[in-house]
Amino acid sequence: MSVQPEKLIIATRASRLALWQAEFVQAKLQALYPACRVELLTMTTRGDQILDRTLSKVGGKGLFVKELETALLDGRADLAVHSLKDVPMDLGSPFQLAVVMDRADPRDAFVSNKYEKLADLPEGAVVGTSSLRRESQIRANFPHLVVKPLRGNLDTRLGKLDNGEYDAIILAAAGLQRLGLQERIRSCLSIQDSLPAAGQGALGIEILEARSDVLAALQPLSCPETLACVTAERAVSSFLGGSCQVPLAAHAVINGQNLTIQAFVALPDGTQVLRAQSSGPVEQAGQLGLDVAKELHRAGADKILATLLNN
Ligand SMILES: NCc1[nH]cc(CCC(=O)O)c1CC(=O)O
């Protein structure tokens, strides 16, 4: 028997990117269930209000999720749409990650008004990013560049580039593409040069564990391949205690029945970079992620992470 919900309310942050993502899900649900009222509940989260400090210093990713969860608990909304990258590894009861959708471009993008790519930047050029993951890889590959923090939503960040505060900035390609800003991308960093964050480019939908009705209604939006990849990626972060406070990257791809996961942990200054990789059957996605995490752990990831947490 098919599930025909009468009403579905989507909680979303108010940023342009979050709204695009929520409207994307809204349109998919409306197409699936023409008789259903699919509406948005737009909210401002603490993460959106804190613009003056580096996110890694104010408690990280959970900031973008909490207010939306309150709306789920209150019954003001039935589902919350997130960039999966911003979703904590363990949502914890009574919440669950109901669906992982098809992944967009997972790469990081190089954005500049003067240069084509990172390799073209001269000594001392200023690159904007507040991601320790991006910072560590830039510093490791291009030690002659200056990395300067960059906060705010996508429009704010682009504005700071345009007013000359930076020679170039690094942003997720997926966000720019979703907002129709793909012409701002001068080049994409290769997966090898800038290994993406766990879940980058994928959308996740969160609901209450108790809402089996919503879970069933959302299943057609699920992408099993992306789910397998992000399961492996999130297993790495989960084991190593990753959040956006640590320079941790994890990226998986599927080839036929085979999944390959690559991950790294680094010091933000790029002087130490630990890498690991594992391949195996797609069905073992979580285990493959765990294998990679344990290999990084044995190689000294715990010491790197401890150094960072004590700073
Ligand atoms: N850290 C913020 C964030 N969370 C999700 C995206 C967009 C890309 C995605 O969906 O992964 C971005 C922007 C960015 O990193 O430049």
The ligand as an SDF file (V2000), in Angstrom:
LIG
                    3D

 16 16  0  0  0  0  0  0  0  0999 V2000
   30.2030   24.5160    5.8810 N   0  0  0  0  0  0  0  0  0  0  0  0
   29.0000   25.1280    5.4050 C   0  0  0  0  0  0  0  0  0  0  0  0
   28.3890   24.3870    4.2710 C   0  0  0  0  0  0  0  0  0  0  0  0
   27.5730   23.3270    4.4960 N   0  0  0  0  0  0  0  0  0  0  0  0
   27.1530   22.8480    3.2720 C   0  0  0  0  0  0  0  0  0  0  0  0
   27.7010   23.6320    2.2790 C   0  0  0  0  0  0  0  0  0  0  0  0
   27.3930   23.4430    0.8440 C   0  0  0  0  0  0  0  0  0  0  0  0
   27.9020   22.1850    0.2150 C   0  0  0  0  0  0  0  0  0  0  0  0
   27.3250   20.9040    0.7200 C   0  0  0  0  0  0  0  0  0  0  0  0
   26.1090   20.6920    0.6550 O   0  0  0  0  0  0  0  0  0  0  0  0
   28.1080   20.0480    1.1740 O   0  0  0  0  0  0  0  0  0  0  0  0
   28.4940   24.6160    2.8950 C   0  0  0  0  0  0  0  0  0  0  0  0
   29.2580   25.6820    2.2360 C   0  0  0  0  0  0  0  0  0  0  0  0
   30.7180   25.4180    2.0790 C   0  0  0  0  0  0  0  0  0  0  0  0
   31.3010   24.5370    2.7190 O   0  0  0  0  0  0  0  0  0  0  0  0
   31.3490   26.1440    1.2920 O   0  0  0  0  0  0  0  0  0  0  0  0
  1  2  1  0
  2  3  1  0
  3  4  1  0
  3 12  2  0
  4  5  1  0
  5  6  2  0
  6  7  1  0
  6 12  1  0
  7  8  1  0
  8  9  1  0
  9 10  2  0
  9 11  1  0
 12 13  1  0
 13 14  1  0
 14 15  2  0
 14 16  1  0
M  END
$$$$
